[in-house]
Amino acid sequence: MWKGKNVTVFVTGGIAAFKVATLVRLFVKAGANVEVAMTKSACEFITPLTFQVLTKNKVHTDTFDEDEASKVQHIHLADKTDVAVVVPATANTIAKMANGIADNFVTSTLLAITAPIFVASAMNEHMWENPATIRNVAQLKADGKVIIEPATGFLAEGYNGKGRLPEPEEIFEQVTFFESRRAYGSPLKGKSVLIAAGGTKERIDPVRYISNDSSGKMGYALAKAASVLGAEVQLVSTAKQLKVPFGVNVTYVESAREMEEVVTAQFPTTDVAVMVAAVSDYYVANRSDQKIKKQHNKSGLKLELAENPDILKGLGHSKKEGQVVIGFAAETEKVLEYAAAKLEKKKADAIIANDVSSSNIGFNADNHQVTILTKEGKQIPLPECSKDALALEIWKTLVAENVIR
Ligand SMILES: Cc1cc2nc3c(=O)[nH]c(=O)nc-3n(C[C@H](O)[C@H](O)[C@H](O)COP(=O)(O)O)c2cc1C
């Protein structure tokens, strides 16, 4: 996504300027060519040298520092910018941007940029809530700038409030999200996508459970990709340890029966349901409400297992109103054969078959390889790649094959 892109970062005079060093590193690491421009006030908080070392580019601070006769620096930088990020954006610079003021290198360049501009603001809560700032931010939104809202938390002033600069990783994720959406278009726009992800846990007692090796990563990658491609995404997840992708709503569940309840309730308002969760086939019928003590007898401990609901089958066989139902088949042998049988048995619209016998791909791994089986009898193998890249390929293929219309 970022390889070869020119990202220009505009740093203005806020206390959070130190966080921009990390943000710049994230863009550089992702392959972007990063240039930094700073206001005079920003240089009070962090030195241009820091950014020069991180970006290997000269840092711009002065409009009249015209050391190359063939170029007007601020126009040259504006023209080559693919994406601009103003961070931290002070109330002062926001006010100038909203009014077209160009009185320093940062504001002059920003006025000349035609590429997307992201504004990540940070300021004291009362400055943020001041009617003048509210007016200026509204004006920037109306002008097509993307505002990355300040977070609520501990402010430099020593109290909690809205005004903190979001963490660099969060800003990077949001900018990447909007840029990916621009790059890929929005083939899932207007679609409501429901994704069940993660391995379910079946409690034995309050501190022990039976589960499986599913990490939930593939489900989260699908949720992230669907959101990038324009869908409204509801994730029903057991994987509390994973970061929820930007723009995705999540409901946490633990057991198969809890998952079924939430998925079934959301299904009527869903356009596409994807069951990528590894749902336990059985639950513990004699679950104990108290921690089970070690049994000092020869017969050991007996767990009684009862069958869980088959969520995918339930959705496939339900009275549908245009919903598309997609399942995953994780197999260790006869992968395509079992997946084809599952497609028919569950009355799904497509099954995504994956071989989980290798430790390089599948459960818990970062890479994956799948074959999509459609109910029209097509088998479409997708190349092995990262789960994020694969998720985008899966959605694009489902749209291209008319599984999702
Ligand atoms: C210690 C300190 C911290 C500041 N933090 C912020 C801030 O977080 N947000 C903000 O809008 N202004 C902040 N200011 C005020 C700006 O630096 C001031 O408005 C300045 O004129 C901004 O100039 P610039 O927009 O050209 O960078 C701070 C000032 C000081 C002295």
The ligand as a MOL file (V3000), in Angstrom:
LIG
                    3D

  0  0  0     0  0            999 V3000
M  V30 BEGIN CTAB
M  V30 COUNTS 31 33 0 0 0
M  V30 BEGIN ATOM
M  V30 1 C 3.9340 23.7040 26.3060 0
M  V30 2 C 2.9690 24.0470 25.2140 0
M  V30 3 C 2.1460 23.0720 24.7150 0
M  V30 4 C 1.2000 23.3680 23.7100 0
M  V30 5 N 0.4040 22.3920 23.2560 0
M  V30 6 C -0.5310 22.6710 22.3050 0
M  V30 7 C -1.3910 21.6680 21.8180 0
M  V30 8 O -1.3300 20.4930 22.2090 0
M  V30 9 N -2.3250 22.0120 20.9080 0
M  V30 10 C -2.4470 23.2850 20.4340 0
M  V30 11 O -3.3290 23.5260 19.6230 0
M  V30 12 N -1.6130 24.2370 20.8660 0
M  V30 13 C -0.6480 23.9810 21.7850 0
M  V30 14 N 0.1920 24.9780 22.2290 0
M  V30 15 C 0.0490 26.3160 21.6830 0
M  V30 16 C 0.7010 26.4280 20.3200 0
M  V30 17 O 2.0670 26.0820 20.3890 0
M  V30 18 C 0.5120 27.8700 19.7920 0
M  V30 19 O -0.8390 28.1100 19.5520 0
M  V30 20 C 1.3140 28.1260 18.5590 0
M  V30 21 O 1.0760 29.4530 18.1130 0
M  V30 22 C 0.9790 27.1500 17.4670 0
M  V30 23 O 1.6950 27.4650 16.3010 0
M  V30 24 P 1.6510 26.5690 14.9860 0
M  V30 25 O 0.2170 26.2380 14.7340 0
M  V30 26 O 2.2130 27.4630 13.9270 0
M  V30 27 O 2.5030 25.3950 15.2180 0
M  V30 28 C 1.1390 24.6850 23.1990 0
M  V30 29 C 2.0060 25.6560 23.6780 0
M  V30 30 C 2.9060 25.3510 24.6670 0
M  V30 31 C 3.8320 26.4250 25.1810 0
M  V30 END ATOM
M  V30 BEGIN BOND
M  V30 1 1 1 2
M  V30 2 1 2 3
M  V30 3 2 2 30
M  V30 4 2 3 4
M  V30 5 1 4 5
M  V30 6 1 4 28
M  V30 7 2 5 6
M  V30 8 1 6 7
M  V30 9 1 6 13
M  V30 10 2 7 8
M  V30 11 1 7 9
M  V30 12 1 9 10
M  V30 13 2 10 11
M  V30 14 1 10 12
M  V30 15 2 12 13
M  V30 16 1 13 14
M  V30 17 1 14 15
M  V30 18 1 14 28
M  V30 19 1 15 16
M  V30 20 1 16 17
M  V30 21 1 16 18
M  V30 22 1 18 19
M  V30 23 1 18 20
M  V30 24 1 20 21
M  V30 25 1 20 22
M  V30 26 1 22 23
M  V30 27 1 23 24
M  V30 28 2 24 25
M  V30 29 1 24 26
M  V30 30 1 24 27
M  V30 31 2 28 29
M  V30 32 1 29 30
M  V30 33 1 30 31
M  V30 END BOND
M  V30 END CTAB
M  END
